[in-house]
Amino acid sequence: MDVAGPLAGLKVLELGSFIAGPFAGQLLGDFGADVIKIENPDGDTMRRWGVATDDGDSLWWPTIARNKRSVVADLRTDEGRALVRRLAEEADVVLENFRPGTLDRWELHYDAISGANPGVIYVHVSGFGQTGPRSHEAGFGSIGEAMGGIRHTTGDPDRPAARCGISLGDSTAAMFAVMGTLSALYERERSGRGQEIDVALYEAVAALMESTLADYEVADVRRERSGGVLPGIAPANAYPTADGSEILIAGNADTVFRRLCEVMDRPDLAEDARFVDHAARGEHAAELDLLVSQWSVGYTSNELIDLLGSAGVPVGRVYTAPDMLADEHYAAREMIVRATARAGFDLPMTGVVPRFSRTPGTIRDVGPDLGEHNPEVEDALATGRSAWG
């Protein structure tokens, strides 16, 4: 295996902070890109974001800043902008998530950089995109989730719109940014030219919303909140167990439902007119969920996983962090990686996704100290060498 990763040699300059841009940088770094992260003198907000140690060190920072080099540059000064401009003129990719117009004022926009570096892929991540009437506004992932439509469809029907417990809008935008980056790099192999990539957080979320627009305009169906199920899909819900856990059972396909009925020792249900096919089960979902719940609560979660897994019925416990850390399948696939942060504490982090057979991604380092790599980068530039090695 080539442990350098499939993006080894790719030079990425990361500008910005918070989640969307830095997560995209993390993903590129996982696959071998050399990511130089520019931080202001106070450091990226993510150094202090989320759960922290007693000393104030973020438990998120070692992961979202892994495989990156930290260089401090104050973009409000001529010296800071000059340093960033020199790095950008050598980079393959510039990744930024400032509010549109900010880098224009500092003369670090695409036109300024591409004049000296015509092959640069310049990736923008912002709330509303680089054009349009709201492009100048600040936008966080939560606003993208609202405008993209997913907030309206998340939660219970008798409660206000809910959110999932992670920064879904930011992370989704980051993944689209990476997809755009790799697509533009592939095109550059043919044309030799770079280009701009424009990712709007709300658009990244809207792209996940399946046929909701057509459902409304063509069929006059507006999707609403439906709790833990999708309307018309049954049985596919969380069901109680004897040990107090919840088990997700996805038995909605006809053949799978028959297998579920056999495991439940209720083959008659597969012939019941209420449950005989996909449409009937969807119409009588509440009745079916009650029957499955009455059966599932008689078994522990492990017993159900063994029973249903052996029968070919998709099943999984609703995991919490302790479940993930203890799961043998997570361990076997090296999805839990342990590392030591710069501050000295040990921590687990998720592994690299997806897996490559020949050139896998790797976690080569954890989040750097603020400005840790200024000396090596500034020395390289001062002596006429490339900061990228």
SULBELPE-V154052 format. One record per run of one state. SS is the DSSP state (@ for helix, = for strand, . for the rest). FROM is the first residue (numbers start at 0). TO is the last residue. If there is no record, write none. Layout:
SS&FROM&TO  SS&FROM&TO
This chain:
.&0&9  =&10&14  .&15&18  @&19&29  .&30&32  =&33&38  .&39&43  @&44&47  .&48&50  =&51&51  .&52&56  =&57&57  .&58&59  @&60&63  .&64&66  =&67&71  .&72&76  @&77&87  .&88&91  =&92&95  .&96&100  @&101&104  .&105&108  @&109&113  .&114&119  =&120&125  .&126&139  @&140&147  .&148&166  @&167&190  .&191&193  =&194&199  @&200&205  .&206&210  @&211&218  .&219&234  =&235&239  .&240&244  =&245&249  .&250&252  @&253&262  .&263&265  @&266&270  .&271&276  @&277&282  .&283&283  @&284&295  .&296&299  @&300&310  .&311&312  =&313&316  .&317&319  @&320&325  .&326&326  @&327&331  .&332&334  =&335&339  .&340&344  =&345&349  .&350&372  @&373&381  .&382&388
